[in-house]
Amino acid sequence: MSQVDKQLDDIRAEIEQEVPSDITITEVAYEGPELVVYTRNPKTFASNGDLIRKLASKLRKRITVRPDPTELSDPSDARATIESIIPADAGVTDLDFHHDTGEVVVEAQKPGMVIGRHGSTLREITQEVGWTPEVVRTPPIESSTVKNVRNFLKQERDERRDILERIGRQIHREEMSDDEWVRITTLGCCREVGRAAFVLSTPETRVLIDCGDKPGAEDEVPYLQVPEALGSGPSSLDAVVLTHAHLDHSALIPLLFKYGYDGPIYCTEPTRDLMGLLTLDYLDVASKEGRTPPYESEMVREAIKHTIPLEYGDVTDIAPDIKLTLHNSGHILGSAISHFHIGDGLYNVAFSGDIHYDDTRLFNGAVNEFPRVETLVLESTYGGRNDYQTDQADSERKLKEVISDTIERDGKVLIPAFAVGRSQEIMLVLEEAMRKGEIPEVPVHLDGMIWEATAIHTTYPEYLRDDLRDRIFHEDQNPFLADQFNHIDGGEDERQEVADGGPCIVLSTSGMVEGGPIMSWLRHVGGQDEGTMIFVGYQAQGTLGRRIQNGWDEIPINDGGGRADTLSLNMDVETVDGFSGHADRQGLENFVRTMNPRPEKVLCVHGDESSTQDLSSALYHEFNMRTFAPKNLETFRFV
């Protein structure tokens, strides 16, 4: 008998001692980080609301209770009973029964009403029918991404369960080494923005944090090939943690599966869906530009199949010696600060990913309270000594002024925007400004993936700022459904019609003017004298967006037929700071200043050379802590 099997037998015996005598346990198994308990008495289990909580506390594990398949009621009978229990106002749109796990997936417009106060409705469902309900939200705006991901995972349930059982046994295996050390190796995004990738190593475990590309430099990828990084290759990794879905953090995650990785990806649920959306688009753009994509779409599906979604604040075992907790980072939908608790209190490391310290229209500000943190790996995108962004209210005022001036002269406003995050922030500003009469009411055309990304935002309102979440729950108040928003389906005829029409606003990807539909818009409206191009997001060095921002008015551009051409950019060019999803210099310093507890060491990463060095120096002088601005391929030992 293996050590894991013996462990499960011991856990089963302990559970059987704790539960009432009228509850029969038929099986105990690991599925990923969760302990799954199968019982012939799910109704009795459900009637004791505190029992699962007490077991989880005693065993110090996440526990899911499922009915033994032999005890399940007929789905047609169960359906009628469930529909009678759930309030009609919950807006149930689908019930999907899974006999292998005893789960019924309830899709509803208002999941909170399905759950009930402290889970009371869920318990009532199990008490009445035996099935274990799992609740998902019906997107207010239909999202093909969310629909495809859910359908795909439904089709792959059997294989996914096998994957989770294998991962569970890996997580709970016996520790093999008596040594104690913790190391971080930098594989990218050091003294540069982009290709984020780090390996966190212990004698037991290797965890990869992020694996992105570098905007404007397609040949510069993380140093995955070096022996101190992944050892014998991606298959030597125990886990991957993805802080958020932007391509400079996620683009090359599917590549790991191409080269043999077969383990888990930990991230939030919206990050999983957005990763699917953005990486598939990444392949599409590469193909359209005549480049060979680094992997096939099948690898994106493998990544999704291997993803284990975590909620903010859940402490989760991801290896025998590492617990992971994700916290809101305030950057984009589902973005997370990743906190690693290593060993039995041996060491604690937090990776900030990308953070925004203050509240924005979309998100609550980044969390910076932790039980313990000895080392912080901190982004430094705006860490330079002069990187102070405009106050948000001033930024919005300037944006509205530029838009009003442009519309008054019958011009069009072209805003290159990242599909995820900045586009939705700008949409909220525009919706409110038009509703209040602060700018003229004109069509706002959304091109590229912006509408789809917006649909995903409305699927996960619990990850949004509190007041915005409440508005989305009320369909008549949902700002993303305002009449002025028009989804461009990507057709050139439709773009030409907009170009020939009256004043309007166009939000289009890509945010750094590196391919995508923004190039088409430049061809259509870039030569119009009365128009304005407004940058609202960071433009990395080497990107066309940075060059235009720096004054280029002769733009190299594909003519649409595969031939290179030059376009005269006659539009005004404006930059409105303050909409970035990144904290500025003050925000980064405040994040560290108010961090509880304050770390002993800080590694300043994800910024150009001067930004990382400036921030490192400032934190050292202000807080008397050890700080570093590492280069790529450095290894730090902490214990």
Secondary structure as UniProt FT lines:
FT   HELIX           3..18
FT   TURN            21..22
FT   STRAND          25..31
FT   TURN            32..33
FT   STRAND          34..39
FT   HELIX           42..47
FT   TURN            49..50
FT   HELIX           51..59
FT   STRAND          62..67
FT   HELIX           69..71
FT   HELIX           75..85
FT   HELIX           88..90
FT   STRAND          92..98
FT   TURN            99..102
FT   STRAND          103..108
FT   HELIX           111..115
FT   HELIX           117..119
FT   HELIX           120..129
FT   STRAND          132..137
FT   HELIX           144..155
FT   HELIX           157..171
FT   STRAND          183..188
FT   STRAND          197..201
FT   STRAND          206..209
FT   TURN            215..216
FT   TURN            218..219
FT   TURN            224..225
FT   HELIX           227..230
FT   TURN            231..232
FT   HELIX           234..236
FT   STRAND          239..241
FT   HELIX           247..250
FT   TURN            251..252
FT   HELIX           253..258
FT   TURN            259..260
FT   STRAND          265..267
FT   HELIX           269..288
FT   TURN            289..290
FT   HELIX           297..305
FT   STRAND          307..309
FT   TURN            312..313
FT   STRAND          316..319
FT   TURN            320..321
FT   STRAND          322..328
FT   TURN            333..334
FT   STRAND          336..342
FT   TURN            343..346
FT   STRAND          347..351
FT   STRAND          375..379
FT   TURN            381..382
FT   TURN            385..386
FT   HELIX           392..408
FT   TURN            409..410
FT   STRAND          412..416
FT   TURN            419..421
FT   HELIX           422..435
FT   TURN            436..437
FT   STRAND          444..447
FT   TURN            448..449
FT   HELIX           450..459
FT   HELIX           461..463
FT   HELIX           466..473
FT   HELIX           475..477
FT   HELIX           479..481
FT   TURN            483..484
FT   STRAND          485..487
FT   HELIX           492..500
FT   STRAND          504..508
FT   TURN            511..512
FT   HELIX           517..525
FT   TURN            526..527
FT   TURN            529..530
FT   STRAND          532..535
FT   TURN            541..542
FT   HELIX           544..549
FT   TURN            550..551
FT   STRAND          554..558
FT   STRAND          564..568
FT   STRAND          572..575
FT   TURN            577..578
FT   HELIX           585..593
FT   STRAND          601..605
FT   HELIX           609..623
FT   STRAND          626..628
FT   TURN            632..633
FT   STRAND          635..637
//
